[in-house]
Amino acid sequence: MFMLERIKSCIDEAQSFALFWHENIDWDALWAILGFWSLLEKQWKKVSYFTPNEPSHVFKFLDALDKVKTEFDYWDYDVIVFLDFNQYSRIPAFTQWHEEYFDAHKKIIIDHHKPEEEPVNTLIYRDPSSISTCSLLYEITKDWWIDLYDSDIATYFYMGLSTDSWNFRFDEGEQSVRSFRIAADLLEFWARKKEIIDEIFRSKSYRSVQFMEMVLSRMQKMHVYLDWKVLNVIYSYYEDSELEKYNIDWDEADYWLHIMQDIRNNDLVIFVKKVDNCFKVSLRWRWNIDCSYLANLFWWWGHHNAAWLKLQSCWYIEKDVQDFLKTIDGYFHEHTKKLLVVEWLKNELM
């Protein structure tokens, strides 16, 4: 708790804040920033918000996004805040060649990802057991500023909790108990649950459904044969240029990753996106091995159930996919045997 006291003291003493979203901002990071921004502005703090690229147009129902800037001014802010990420590499458009500026400034990181190499001069509070940064922020700030909570702030944090858990489907055990307690608290503050369901979970454009048809037509299954289990891997892919063809953006495209994840009897979903000279991979796991472990083998990041990679492309997406699948197959055989033994022993002892 000492770190939280230091973070609270730092916020109380500061008057100006720069809040950052990471590139290709996801739902949890978006709502975390909006909720935290609202709490700071209610204390008459000066707050600016920056993201390396424009948020998805699926977020346009939020009036608050009008204040977001995609160019950083390098003004002398009292405190810089990173929520839901912890590395300069997540905002390279702002930090590359400007590391000295960021190093010199006081920084606060509140995150639920596992530790990585992190910036200097930073106060860090993390809890990887939390399903979302929004739920973590609620647990922290309710003890600091509960009297500042209103329906908007509760809605922002409820959005992050519900989207990172995909409407409470990914949390388990004690994590579920924790999530539902937070959700109940936020609903008592009049979090607008119906708006969240309508705008996020029940709002798909006709063109995005046509895009889904293309992605599903490319979907295939691969089997990874280990000593005592066969892993079922489902994968599909698209190229960045195809988003323009269907008039959708990356966030709408990623929705169909969740649809693929719902297919019965699969252990891992791989969704590959070719962007310029790179290809990005989203992983979704339905078995017992930590998905972030797999990502870390490529020096990237993620959670237990979800992780992300960015690798160099050979320019042909079909070859990128096949090369990556071969690499994944090799990594499973090389790295997961010990993990499988641990899981098998745990089951035997239960």
C-alpha positions in Angstrom: 0.0 0.0 0.0 3.0 2.3 0.4 3.2 2.7 -3.4 -0.4 3.8 -3.6 0.2 6.4 -0.9 3.1 7.8 -2.9 0.9 7.9 -6.1 -1.9 9.6 -4.2 0.5 12.2 -2.8 2.0 12.8 -6.3 -1.4 13.4 -7.8 -2.5 15.7 -4.9 0.6 17.9 -5.3 0.5 18.1 -9.1 -1.7 20.5 -11.2 -1.0 19.5 -14.8 -1.2 16.0 -16.2 -0.6 14.3 -19.6 -2.5 11.1 -20.0 -1.5 8.7 -22.7 -3.3 5.9 -24.6 -1.2 3.3 -26.3 -1.2 2.9 -30.1 -4.2 1.0 -31.5 -6.0 1.7 -28.2 -8.2 -1.0 -26.8 -11.4 -0.7 -24.9 -9.9 -1.0 -21.4 -7.3 1.7 -22.0 -9.9 4.0 -23.5 -12.3 3.8 -20.6 -9.5 3.9 -18.0 -8.2 7.2 -19.3 -11.7 8.7 -19.6 -12.6 7.7 -16.0 -9.3 8.8 -14.6 -9.5 12.1 -16.5 -13.0 12.8 -15.1 -11.8 12.3 -11.6 -8.8 14.6 -12.1 -10.9 17.4 -13.7 -13.3 17.3 -10.9 -10.4 18.3 -8.7 -9.7 21.3 -11.0 -6.5 19.7 -12.4 -5.3 20.6 -15.9 -5.5 17.4 -18.0 -4.5 16.7 -21.6 -4.9 13.4 -23.4 -2.8 11.9 -26.2 -2.9 8.9 -28.5 -0.5 8.0 -31.4 -3.4 7.3 -33.7 -7.1 8.1 -34.0 -9.4 6.0 -31.8 -11.7 3.6 -33.7 -14.8 5.2 -35.1 -16.8 2.7 -33.0 -16.0 4.9 -30.1 -17.6 8.0 -31.7 -20.6 7.8 -29.5 -18.4 9.3 -26.8 -18.4 13.1 -26.9 -15.2 13.1 -24.7 -13.1 11.9 -27.6 -13.2 15.4 -29.1 -10.5 16.4 -26.7 -8.0 13.7 -27.7 -4.9 14.8 -29.5 -2.7 12.7 -31.8 0.3 15.1 -31.6 2.1 15.6 -28.4 3.2 19.1 -27.4 6.1 18.2 -25.0 4.9 20.9 -22.6 6.3 20.9 -19.1 3.6 18.7 -17.4 3.9 18.0 -13.7 3.0 14.3 -14.2 2.8 11.9 -17.1 0.4 9.0 -16.7 0.4 5.7 -18.5 -2.7 3.5 -17.9 -3.0 -0.1 -19.2 0.6 -0.1 -20.6 4.1 0.3 -19.2 6.6 0.8 -22.0 7.7 3.6 -24.2 7.5 1.2 -27.1 3.7 1.4 -26.9 3.7 5.1 -27.9 6.7 5.2 -30.3 5.3 8.2 -32.2 5.8 10.3 -29.1 8.8 8.8 -27.3 11.2 7.8 -30.1 14.1 10.4 -30.0 12.4 12.0 -27.0 13.3 9.5 -24.3 15.2 12.2 -22.3 12.0 14.3 -22.1 10.0 11.4 -20.7 12.8 10.1 -18.5 13.0 13.5 -16.8 9.3 13.8 -16.0 7.5 12.2 -13.1 5.4 9.4 -14.3 2.7 7.2 -12.9 1.8 3.8 -14.3 -1.3 1.9 -13.2 -1.6 -1.4 -15.1 -2.7 -5.0 -14.9 0.0 -6.5 -17.2 3.0 -8.5 -16.0 6.2 -6.6 -15.3 8.4 -5.6 -18.2 11.3 -3.2 -18.6 9.9 0.0 -17.5 10.7 3.8 -17.6 12.8 5.4 -15.0 11.5 8.1 -12.6 8.2 6.2 -12.4 5.7 5.3 -9.6 4.2 1.9 -10.6 1.2 0.1 -9.3 0.2 -3.1 -11.0 -2.0 -6.1 -10.3 -1.9 -8.8 -13.0 -4.7 -10.7 -11.2 -7.1 -7.8 -12.0 -9.3 -8.5 -15.1 -8.9 -4.9 -16.3 -7.2 -1.7 -15.6 -10.6 -0.1 -15.2 -11.5 -2.4 -12.3 -8.1 -1.8 -10.7 -8.6 1.9 -11.0 -12.0 1.7 -9.3 -10.6 -0.3 -6.4 -7.9 2.3 -5.9 -9.9 5.5 -6.4 -13.0 4.6 -4.5 -10.8 4.9 -1.4 -9.5 8.3 -2.5 -12.4 10.1 -4.2 -15.6 8.2 -3.8 -17.5 11.4 -3.3 -16.5 12.4 -6.9 -18.1 9.4 -8.6 -21.1 10.0 -10.9 -22.9 8.1 -13.6 -20.3 9.0 -16.3 -17.3 7.8 -14.3 -19.1 4.6 -13.3 -20.0 4.0 -16.9 -16.4 4.4 -18.1 -15.1 1.9 -15.5 -17.9 -0.5 -16.1 -17.2 -0.4 -19.8 -13.5 -1.3 -19.3 -14.5 -4.1 -16.9 -17.1 -5.6 -19.2 -15.1 -5.3 -22.4 -11.8 -6.8 -21.1 -13.8 -9.7 -19.6 -15.9 -9.7 -22.8 -19.1 -9.3 -20.8 -17.8 -11.4 -17.9 -16.8 -14.5 -19.9 -13.1 -14.5 -19.3 -12.8 -14.1 -15.6 -12.8 -17.2 -13.3 -12.9 -18.2 -9.6 -11.9 -15.4 -7.2 -11.4 -13.1 -10.2 -15.1 -13.5 -11.0 -16.2 -12.7 -7.5 -14.0 -9.6 -7.6 -15.3 -8.5 -11.0 -19.0 -8.9 -10.0 -18.5 -7.0 -6.8 -17.0 -4.1 -8.7 -19.8 -4.3 -11.3 -22.4 -4.2 -8.6 -20.8 -1.1 -7.0 -20.6 0.7 -10.4 -24.2 -0.1 -11.1 -25.1 1.5 -7.8 -23.5 4.7 -9.1 -25.8 4.4 -12.1 -23.4 3.0 -14.7 -25.3 2.9 -17.9 -25.3 -0.8 -18.6 -27.9 -0.7 -21.4 -25.8 1.9 -23.3 -22.8 -0.3 -23.0 -24.6 -3.4 -24.3 -26.2 -1.4 -27.1 -23.2 0.5 -28.3 -20.5 -2.2 -27.8 -22.0 -5.7 -27.9 -25.1 -5.2 -30.1 -23.8 -2.6 -32.7 -22.3 -4.2 -35.8 -22.4 -2.6 -39.2 -23.6 -4.5 -42.3 -20.1 -4.0 -43.9 -18.4 -5.5 -40.8 -20.5 -8.6 -41.1 -19.5 -8.9 -44.7 -15.9 -8.7 -43.6 -16.6 -11.5 -41.1 -17.8 -13.6 -44.0 -14.4 -13.2 -45.7 -12.5 -13.9 -42.5 -14.5 -17.0 -41.7 -14.1 -18.3 -45.3 -10.3 -18.2 -44.7 -10.5 -19.9 -41.3 -8.7 -23.2 -40.9 -7.8 -25.6 -38.2 -4.4 -27.0 -37.2 -3.5 -29.8 -34.8 -0.4 -29.7 -32.5 0.4 -33.2 -31.3 2.0 -33.2 -27.8 2.8 -36.2 -25.6 -0.6 -36.4 -23.9 -2.8 -33.8 -25.6 -3.7 -32.7 -29.1 -4.1 -28.9 -29.2 -6.7 -27.6 -31.7 -5.6 -24.3 -33.2 -8.0 -22.2 -35.3 -6.6 -19.4 -37.4 -7.5 -16.8 -40.0 -6.1 -13.6 -41.5 -6.6 -10.4 -43.4 -4.6 -7.6 -44.9 -4.9 -4.0 -43.8 -6.0 -2.9 -47.3 -9.1 -5.0 -46.9 -10.3 -2.8 -44.1 -10.7 0.0 -46.6 -12.5 -2.2 -49.0 -15.1 -2.9 -46.4 -15.0 0.6 -44.9 -14.3 -0.7 -41.4 -11.4 -0.2 -39.1 -9.1 -2.4 -37.0 -11.4 -2.5 -33.9 -14.4 -3.6 -35.9 -12.2 -6.3 -37.5 -11.0 -7.6 -34.2 -14.6 -8.3 -33.0 -14.6 -11.4 -35.1 -11.7 -12.8 -33.2 -14.2 -13.3 -30.3 -16.6 -15.1 -32.6 -13.8 -17.5 -33.6 -13.0 -18.0 -29.9 -16.5 -19.3 -29.3 -16.0 -22.2 -31.6 -16.3 -25.4 -29.6 -13.3 -27.7 -29.0 -10.5 -25.3 -29.9 -7.6 -24.4 -27.6 -6.0 -21.5 -29.3 -7.2 -18.8 -31.8 -4.7 -17.0 -34.0 -5.8 -13.9 -35.9 -3.1 -12.5 -38.3 -3.3 -8.9 -39.7 -0.8 -7.7 -42.3 0.1 -4.1 -41.9 2.7 -2.5 -44.2 5.9 -4.6 -43.8 4.8 -6.2 -40.6 2.2 -8.7 -39.5 0.4 -8.5 -36.2 -0.9 -11.5 -34.4 -3.7 -11.7 -31.8 -3.8 -14.8 -29.7 -6.8 -16.1 -27.7 -6.3 -19.1 -25.4 -9.0 -21.5 -24.1 -6.8 -24.0 -22.3 -4.4 -24.0 -19.2 -1.2 -22.5 -20.5 -0.7 -18.8 -20.0 -1.1 -17.0 -23.3 1.3 -14.2 -22.3 4.0 -16.9 -21.9 3.7 -17.7 -25.5 3.9 -14.0 -26.4 6.9 -13.5 -24.3 8.8 -16.0 -26.3 8.6 -13.4 -29.1 9.4 -10.6 -26.7 5.9 -9.2 -26.8 3.1 -9.0 -24.2 -0.4 -10.0 -23.1 -2.6 -11.6 -20.5 -3.3 -15.2 -19.5 -6.2 -15.4 -22.0 -5.0 -12.9 -24.6 -1.7 -11.7 -26.1 -0.3 -9.7 -29.1 2.7 -10.0 -31.3 4.2 -7.8 -34.1 6.7 -9.5 -36.4 8.5 -8.7 -39.7 6.5 -9.7 -42.8 7.8 -11.5 -45.9 5.2 -9.4 -47.8 3.0 -12.4 -48.6 0.4 -12.8 -45.9 -0.3 -16.5 -46.6 3.4 -17.3 -46.2 3.6 -15.2 -43.0 0.7 -17.2 -41.6 2.3 -20.6 -42.5 5.7 -19.6 -41.2 4.2 -18.4 -37.9 2.2 -21.6 -37.5 5.4 -23.6 -37.9 7.1 -21.5 -35.3 4.2 -21.9 -32.9 4.2 -25.7 -33.4 8.0 -25.7 -32.6 7.6 -23.5 -29.5 4.9 -25.8 -28.1 7.1 -28.8 -28.4 10.2 -27.0 -27.1 8.7 -25.0 -24.2 5.4 -26.3 -23.0 6.3 -29.8 -21.8 7.3 -28.6 -18.3 4.1 -26.6 -18.1 2.0 -29.5 -19.2 3.7 -31.7 -16.5 2.9 -29.1 -13.8 -0.8 -29.0 -15.0 -1.0 -32.7 -15.1 0.4 -33.1 -11.6 -2.0 -30.4 -10.3 -4.9 -32.3 -11.7 -3.7 -35.6 -10.3 -3.4 -34.1 -6.8 -6.9 -32.5 -6.8 
